[in-house]
């Protein structure tokens, strides 16, 4: 699994800690963050569907032509 590093405000980590533990919803902080990312991606996919956009795979992403100009 790829490891990433992100900065997260302390109050968000404090809120997450309430849900992490052996008798709680998530077993670890990593587990909670992965679940949150999956839920976010599902939501974004649903938004894309409603707007008629297909979900693109990383290899299928086309660069925005407006970003390639150096004005």
Phi, psi and omega per residue, in radians:
X1 nan 2.442 3.103
X2 -1.271 2.436 3.075
X3 -1.773 2.445 3.079
X4 -2.245 2.856 3.096
X5 -2.203 2.254 3.117
X6 -2.376 2.681 3.041
X7 -1.681 2.258 -3.088
X8 -2.254 2.301 3.105
X9 -1.019 2.504 -3.086
X10 -1.003 -0.657 -3.102
X11 -1.134 -0.520 3.086
X12 -1.251 -0.754 3.085
X13 -1.080 -0.704 3.108
X14 -1.065 -0.741 3.114
X15 -1.105 -0.708 3.137
X16 -1.147 -0.695 -3.082
X17 -1.006 -0.472 3.110
X18 -1.092 -0.472 -3.055
X19 -1.779 0.058 -3.063
X20 -1.934 2.285 3.100
X21 2.708 3.006 -3.055
X22 -1.110 -0.557 -3.139
X23 -1.826 0.369 -3.073
X24 -2.083 -3.045 -3.052
X25 -1.175 -0.674 -3.089
X26 -2.063 2.518 -3.121
X27 -1.507 -0.355 -3.126
X28 -2.671 2.887 3.079
X29 -1.067 -0.724 3.120
X30 -1.055 -0.736 3.111
X31 -1.057 -0.765 3.138
X32 -1.123 -0.751 -3.125
X33 -1.185 -0.725 3.096
X34 -1.060 -0.744 3.132
X35 -1.110 -0.722 3.126
X36 -1.131 -0.701 3.113
X37 -1.150 -0.706 3.100
X38 -1.073 -0.753 -3.139
X39 -1.135 -0.716 3.088
X40 -1.071 -0.794 -3.141
X41 -1.116 -0.675 3.069
X42 -1.077 -0.736 3.122
X43 -1.121 -0.756 3.128
X44 -1.133 -0.673 3.078
X45 -1.078 -0.726 3.136
X46 -1.133 -0.721 3.094
X47 -1.094 -0.780 3.115
X48 -1.041 -0.733 3.118
X49 -1.044 -0.791 -3.123
X50 -1.114 -0.462 -3.135
X51 -1.717 0.166 3.076
X52 1.282 0.371 3.111
X53 -1.779 2.395 3.091
X54 -1.494 2.618 3.061
X55 -1.263 2.214 -3.117
X56 -1.781 2.489 3.035
X57 -1.460 2.685 -3.094
X58 -0.883 -0.654 3.123
X59 -1.272 -0.263 -3.102
X60 -1.680 -0.080 -3.068
X61 -1.212 2.243 3.134
X62 -1.719 2.323 3.135
X63 -1.147 2.529 3.091
X64 -1.270 2.107 -3.066
X65 -1.092 -0.481 3.134
X66 -1.210 -0.365 -3.138
X67 -1.476 -0.262 -3.077
X68 -1.495 -0.209 3.129
X69 -1.433 2.450 3.082
X70 -1.902 1.442 -3.126
X71 -1.595 nan nan
